[in-house]
């Protein structure tokens, strides 16, 4: 008991610096991809792909899921990998790719007579490896930490959108409400490109510096800060508690393996196998929409209202993510009825922005301030709700005694995201559902 008390006291003393490092580490998960997407309103003005650029980028991002797929196969065959070393390699790769992006983001390559931003896609792919692995590697890394550490990690993930947004706001948003995407002509430039306080290469350099700080934070957390006892303490306590809970609800074991039809969670409510599968399905659907489909159609939904509406919808939506993560500290939801209610609201808002995209290039209220306000607030609500729903579903899984539950959740998240990217790319490039302005590429 004395040893446990000493470990507990040490955990309390270290909690603030540990949470700070975890938040800083969590920023690395998606800051590269969020940073690139927030810069799309600037990149799209000179990109030969025009409005289809987000769909190409989403496809490049989801192609990085081959990395987690290989990792999952190795896990299935019980190949032991050094998780901390793998995380370090990913962070080094992401930091290097973002640094190179600051120099080569505007490089174009001719393929079959058409110009493409191939270098941008390749460097986006290496940045995406960090984000794609975050679900199956970063998130399960905290399985032996206190439950609040996982929430801190999600706060960091949320900040991975806020920090690039703040930099983008400082960079400037332009002052035109007209369609700013013109045919590829060396004599034509985007009118709002001259209003930026600094160019995209400086913006990407800022992001690479933040990624380097995240890399440093993880190295300190894993190798220099004495949190091993902290992890062991939380792990042991959790096992003892969960075994007692399991014994209450299950009376039979076979060869040391628990046969279960349901599992206890922290609030003593049962998580049935059916509910578990249902939550997995919801998690996959929201990742399909939020990480694959919605980002691809956002240009069609927002650009008809002007470049300001597009940039502000991307920028302000990123602030909603850390806000809902902070909200999860005090307002945790595990009731399926509440999750269903929030899901319905999310799907309604998602249907609205999809409708605006389908009506492009002439959506309703196009030339009005009300239309601009509605499209911006809709995207903010949509991103906030999807982020909150994904967080609370993962939190429910985190509090069960199921083995490898976070890894399974991560796999489903990546499958949903990749499916959404493929679906949106095919829909945008090979159908006539989404159309751009006649004067746009």
Buried (B, 14 or more C-beta within 10 A) or exposed (E): EEEEEEBBEBBEEBBEEBBBBBBBBBBBBBBBBBBBBBBBBBBBBBBBBBBBBBBBBBBBBBBBBEBBBEBBEEBEEEEEEEEBEBBBEBBBBBBBBBBBBBEBBBEBEEEEEEEBBBBBBBBBBBBBBBBBBBBBBBBBBBBBBBBBBBBBBBBBBBBBBBBBBBBBBEBBBBEBBEBBBBEBEEEEEBBBBEBBEEBBEEBBBBBBEBBBEBBBBBBBBBEEBEBEBBBEBBBEBBEEEBEEBBEEBBEEEEEEEBEBEBBBBBEEEEBEEEBBEBBBEBBBBBBBBBBBBBBBBBBBBBBBBBBBBBBBBBBBBBBBBBBBBBBBEEEBBBEBEEBEEBBEEBBEBBEBBBEBBBBBBEBEBBEEEEBBBBBBBBBBBBBBBBBBBBBBBBBBBBBBBBEEBBBBBBBBBBBBBBBBBBBBBEBBBEEEEBBBBEEBB
